[in-house]
Amino acid sequence: MMTSDPNLHLRSYGHEGENHSHDHHQLVLPLLGRLSLSVDQTEGNVERNRAAVIPSGSDHGYSASEENRFLVADVPEALAPALDRLPCFVELDSALLHYVRFLHSQMLNGAPSSHTEHQMLLLLIQLLQERHGDKLKLDRRVATAKQFIDDNFHNKIIVAELAAVAHLSIRQLNELFRDQIGMTPHHYLTELRMQESWRLLEQTDLNIQRIADSVGYSSLSSFSDRFSRHFGKSPSHFRRKSK
């Protein structure tokens, strides 16, 4: 797999697989049944509300004794350098489970474009890191910048302001943030806004203009364009599906 090329696919597992490793991270997300995994001698199950994070290079094997189906994401190391700092087995809250179901529906409706798949995986990774971010050991300055974005993403944020908060130059902030989070601060801000707007479309009755306002877009057309490029579907598509 090319280092810049993520891959999302549906998979069912046979009874037992020999231990092996690969040169990319892998996420195994539950859809049906149970999969027993051993990741570098850490054992656990992928089922119902529990997923597996298999870091690049980790020795792992599996066994399954019943009908099963999983959503599997192959993630290049460069796309998500912090994934190997998450636990091997993570709990999925209702929002994450909802997003897994959304990803599954997208796969069933036909493979998304490579760009859309890339964006969907970034959002999935961001959701996982939000829920289990206390396990990550970020540079204090990066953590400060990330927290500022988390608290203020609904407002206009300029990179110079963010760099000042972190006591770094813009170049240093971009480099450190990319090294530890896997994307630039601007990219992270966009991902956060897209995550929240998708949630609001799915779970509230706010009109699309109100949603755009609430995630920092004063222009409805700019928001709609960004959202459509991010997910491959317009905001109104998700609003119709949530009714």
N, C-alpha and C positions, 0 to 999 in steps of 0.2 A: 504493500500500500504506500502511495506517495505520502510524504510527510505533511502535505497540505490538504490531503483528500480524506475527509471523514466518511464513514459509511454507516448507514442505518438499515437493518434488515430484520425480518421475522425468522425465528428459528425454533425447531423442536429438537430435543436431544434424545439419543438412544439410551440404552440401559447404563452404559459405563464408558467413559473416555479416558484414555491414557494421559498421564501428566504431560503437559507441554507448556510452552510460553510463546509470546509473540512480541513484535517490536512496536506495539502501540497499546494504549490503554483500552480497556473494554468495560462497558456497562451492560449488565444483564438485568432487564426489567421484567417483572412478572405480568403475565397475561392469563395463563391457565396452568394449573398443576404446580408441582414442586420440583426443584432442582437442588440436589445436594452438591455443594462445591467445597473444594479444599484449595485455598490460596496461600501459598508459602506456609503451609502447615496450620493455617487458621481455617477452621471448618465452620460452615453455616449453610443455611437454606435460602434459596430465592423462592418466595411464595407470597401471595396476597399483597401485603404492604411492606415487603422487604426486598431490597435489590442488592446486587453485588457490584463492587468496584474492583476491577482486576488491573493493577498497575502494569505498565509495560515491563517486560522481562520477568514477571512473576511466574513461578512454576505453579500450575494449577491443573486439577482434574475434576471430573464430575461423575455423578450417577443419578439416574432417574428411573423410577419404577412405575410410572403411570403416564397417561396422556398429558402432554405439556406443550406450552407455546410461550415464547419469550420474545421481547423486543431487545435486540442486541445492537449496541452502538460501538463501532470501532473508532477510537478517537486518537488522532496523532498526538504525540507528546507535545509538539509545539503549539497545538491548539489549546491545551489545558494542562500546563505544567504543574498545577497544584493538585490535580486529581490523585496523584500518588501519595498525597498526605491525608486523604480521607480514609476512614475505616473501610475494611474490606466488605463489610455488610452494613447497610444503612436502612433506617426506617423511612418509609414514604408517608408523608402526611396527606391529607385530603387534596391539597392543591397539587402536589406532585403526582398523586394517583390520577387526578383529573387530567393532568398534562400528558401522562403516559397513555391514557385512553385517547386523547386527542392525537398523539403521534401515531397510535395504532390505526385510527380512522384515516389519517392521511396516507398511511401505507396501503390500506385496503382500497383507497380511491385512486391508486396509481402512484408509482414512485415520484416523489417531488423532485424538482430541479436540484442540481448540485448546490446552487446558491441557497435555495430555501432549506434544504437539508442541513447545510452548514449553520444557518441561522437558528434552526430548531434545536440543533445539538448544543449550540452556545447557550441558548436559553435553558435547556435542560441542565447543563453543567452549572450555570449560574444558580438555578434553583437548588441544586444539591449543595453547592458551596454555601449558600445562605443558611440552609438548615443545619449544616454540619461545620460551619465556618469556625466554630470555637476550637476545632481540631487543627486548624491551619496556624502556622507560625509565620505571620507576616512581619516585615520590617515595620517598626513603629510609625514611620512617616507614611508608608503605604497604607497602613491600617487607618491612620488619621484621615488621609485623603478619601479612602473608600467609605469611611463612616460619614464624612461630609456629604458625599454623593448620595449615600443611602438616606440621609436626613433631608436633603434639599433637592432631590431629583425633579420635583414638581415646579421648581423655580429655574430661572435662567442661570446657568453656571458657566463661567469662562475659565479656560485652562490657567490663565495667569492668577486668578483668585484661588484656584485649587492648589497651585504650586506654592503660593504664599502661605496657605493654611498648613501645608506639609513641610514648610521651610526647605524647599528644594527649588532648583531652577526648573523651567518647563521641560528641558531636555532630560534632566535627571529623573523627574517625576515620570515622564513617559517611559523611560527605559526600565526603571524599577517596577513600575506598575505592570508593564508588559511581562517582565521576567517572572513576577510572583502571582499575578492574576491571570495572565494569558492573553491580555488585550490592553489597549491604551485606556486611559481614563475616559476619553470621549466615547470609545466603543462600549465601555462598561456602562456609562450613563445611558447610552442608547438601548442597550440590552435591558437595563432596569426599567426604563420607560416602556419598552415594548412588553415586557413581562406584566407590568401593572395594567397597561391598557388592555391586553388580552384577558387578564383576570376580570377587569371591570366589564368588558363586553360579555363575558360568559356568565358572570355572577350577579350583575346589577341591572337596573332598568335605566341607568343614566343614558341620556342621548349622546351621540358620538361627539358633538361639539363640547359637551361638558367633560367627557373623558379626555379629549385632546387637551383642554385647559388644565385638567388635573394632573397631567403628566408633562406639563411644561411646553406645550405647543399652542401658541396664540393663533396660528393659522390652521384651519381645518384641512385645507388642501395639502399643506406640508405634512401634517400628521398622517393623513390618508395615504399619501405617496410613500412615506417612510414605512408605515405599517404594511402596505401591500408588497413593497420590496422585501420586507423582513420575512413575512409569512407566506408570500405567494398568493394571498387572498386579501380582499378588501375588508375593512372593519365591518361593513354592512353584511358581509358573508357570515361572519361569526355572530353578529347580532341576530340574524335570521335563524341560525342553527340553535341559538340558546332559547328561542321562544318555544 
